[in-house]
């Protein structure tokens, strides 16, 4: 839930509209298989609330390193 809160705070603080969020496949951002009963991950719901496209990187250490830079 912290990642969703950070996104909400960011939307409030930044004076321009974000249209895309590119993130890794961390549990903070995607639902796990055991959470399949939940219709949508909270991070996705916050993205939808603010009309932000939520995109995931391909699973590789290189792409994760680029995100962190």
C-alpha positions, 0 to 999 in steps of 0.5 A, spaced: 500 500 500 505 504 500 507 504 493 500 506 492 500 512 497 507 514 494 503 515 487 497 519 490 502 524 494 506 525 487 500 526 483 498 531 488 505 534 489 507 535 481 504 540 478 503 537 471 499 530 469 503 524 469 500 519 463 505 513 464 508 509 470 514 504 468 515 500 474 518 493 475 514 487 477 515 488 484 509 485 489 508 493 491 505 494 484 502 487 481 498 482 484 501 475 486 498 469 484 495 467 491 492 474 491 488 472 484 481 473 488 482 480 489 480 483 482 485 489 482 491 491 485 491 497 489 497 500 485 492 499 479 486 502 482 490 508 484 493 509 476 486 508 474 483 513 479 488 518 475 488 516 468 495 513 468 497 508 464 501 502 468 506 499 464 511 493 467 518 492 465 520 485 462 523 481 467 531 482 466 536 485 471 538 490 466 531 493 465 531 494 473 537 497 473 535 502 468 529 504 472 533 505 478 538 510 475 
